[in-house]
Amino acid sequence: MPALLAIETSCDETAAAVVRDGAILSSIVASQAKLHAPYGGVVPEIASRQHLRSVDALVLEALKQARVSPTALDAVAVTRGPGLPSALLVGVAAARGLALRLGKPLLPIHHIEAHLYSAPVAAPFVALVVSGGHTLLVHVARVGSHRLLGRTLDDAAGEAFDKVAQLLGLGYPGGPAIEKVACNGNPKAYDFPRPMLKSGDWNFSFSGLKTALRRAAAQPRTARADQPPEETTADLAASFQAAVVEILVEKTLRAARAREVRAVSVSGGVACNGALKVAFEAACRRENLALGWAERALCTDNAAMIGRLAARKLAAGAPIPEDWDIAPDWTLPEE
Amino acid sequence: MSVARTVMCAGAEDTERLGREIGRALQGGEVFALEGELGSGKTTFVRGLARGLGFLDTVTSPTFNLVHRYLGGRLALAHFDLYRLKSPGDLELLDLDDVMEEGGVVAIEWPRLAEGLLPERRTRRVRFDDAGSAQRRVTLV
């Protein structure tokens, strides 16, 4: 397999990576996570000039860390969409310039499709892509041939984690904050709803769960009159997390049964949640399903997954598209 | 001076219906500044606007993606969410001022940072308050 440089700038994260033979030689994310924390769930600067400032430096650093000379690259890959137009433009312009200078092909990649194929599992499988911006169930009949089964109708699961963390005063990013506090709580203390668990389709809804949590937090039913507030918060966090985990696991497994596949995969930022992984592992063991879990570095926004999917397409002899532009509203291509 | 109108919504269906009724009458160029706590019905209202414009596909919260655009209805609808932003400089990435000049409909959740950019004459302010159980009090200016 060839060596590729990949650039990802679909939202507020700038990332570059070098992959070769399926291996990630380098993967750098100009993460602003540390800068976010003091503001509680907020991005201090995501202006496009931030992308502009970081993209060239990131590309050089990715090549340096990978010990790959630009001339040794076989191709360049970039996120074409979906995403913010001004952010995508910066990445695509940088990638296009580089490909042109090197005389190498440029592969435009769909951000969600890259998440979809970032977990190690053999097709056919049902994939759950679950992050702050997306919650999708996809049936992958074989690599490159996939169909959307369902998606969230309101909030993404990761967004629900973040907003609930904010409501509970737990800070940002919300996923890790909830998970940490939930360890000390009783997941059965509050009987939160499981919206759309039995809806008969493959869609999700997390907005009502967020509202239920807000209501419960305003008037908590504590286990004891003298229950300290930290324990109440822990119970709320644990019960909320249990509800989200149950919905995600149950719906994914039902989709696997309905599509008669023997494997499922989980990718996207929420795959970093340990409780979700434990629950999926137990459920898949029980039902004798193979489970592919995206490694942590590939879960949050990154360029390595863009490079890996591009390398796969290149190796499979996929045609190199020409005359394309950014696609901010690109829906998942179904083939 | 416009007069404020207050509507009580019994639940999410009511909030969506209110948005749908308003959406049906839109001419293009309107900017909705939507204020209210987490879970107060802002995204549900925008889903209604989209339905009223004839857009029938999924309408989801744009908090993480910052903007969702719904094309295919009578008018284009751009749905912004500034919840994650902290400084007005962050708006640069969103091209908000350009989008507000495109003739479609714009809805902005958590609009505080964009206050200086909003075209006052075309801006409708909608405030969502929790009024107990699933009820919402929606104030339109």
Interface residues (C-beta under 8 A of the other chain):
Chain A: C11 D12 Y39 G41 V42 V43 P44 E45 I46 A47 S48 R49 H51 P82 G83 L84 P85 S86 A87 S131 G132 G133 R151 T152 L153 D154 D155 A156 G158 E159 D162 K163 Q166 L167 S207 G208 K210 T211 R214 P328 D329
Chain B: A12 E37 L38 G39 T43 T44 T58 T60 S61 T63 F64 N65 L66 V67 R69 L71 Y83 R84 L85 K86 S87 G89 D90 E92 L93 L94 D95
